Amino acid sequence: MENEPLSIPRRMISKDENIQGMILKIRNDIEILFNVINVFNRTNVNLMGIVGNLIEDNREYTTYFLILNLFKSNKSKEEIFKEINSIKGIMKAEFLEKPSKNLIIDTYHYPLIVSKKLIAFILPENLLSSMILGLVNRFGKEIGQTVLFYIGREFAQGIIDIYNEYSLSVDEIVIATLYAGQSYGLWKGKINLTKEKENFNLILEDNFECRINKQIKSKSVLIRGLWEKILSLYFEEEIKLEEVKCIAFGDNYCEFKIIH
């Protein structure tokens, strides 16, 4: 179907800004879920998708990821939220962040917790580590990191191509890249997005590449390549970034600024 939304458990892109995501944490009793669905029926909310017990493994409660269409709803988002929270057995109900009108991101479960001691990544970190360290060890630091830089740029082009299919604006592509990376467990970050280059900065906490790079005392190159490509689209000219703070060198976060 043309313009059919892309829906995966932790991210959704849609041209319909009435679509909302919700995290629902309930006592492990199916009747409670039925009571929630009854609220949707009464308020004329279309439940488009539901994934249950995906994130956390615990017998006492179940977590659900819901995709809701409020286009024909007879109540506001806030009224629906209040009704759901009044149901006995609801431990947590929360609408997910919408960093742009087209994008829903599960930031509630950052990082993706499978159990109390296990953090899961969309791409296993040992594979990423093997790729990064393997390239450096095999070809030397300079050549290996050059390759990683251009891999980052190719990743960015793929990101841009995907978001262009959904007609996201340039601003939204930048924000979507930041939050999608967070939903994958690659980083947690914030950005001061401004056309004034001297005031621009990007901060990435828990940056996966610099966690790996602590072993070789090197700054991000794959991530830098990715963000230089994304930001070149935003500024409509070739942008170069400098990593002025770096987790691999003992800082609490990585910070990127534009080189003038």
Secondary structure by P-SEA (a helix, b strand, c coil): ccccccccccccccccccbbbbbbbccccaaaaaaaaaaaaaacccccccccccccccccbbbbbbbbbcccccccaaaaaaaaaacccccbbbbccccccccccccccccccccccbbbbcccaaaaaaaaaaaaaaccaaaaaaaaaaaaaaaaaaaaaaaaaacccaaaaaaaaaaaaaaacccccccccccccccbbbbbcccaaaaaacccccccaaaaaaaaaaaaaaaccbbbbbccccccccccbbbbbbcc
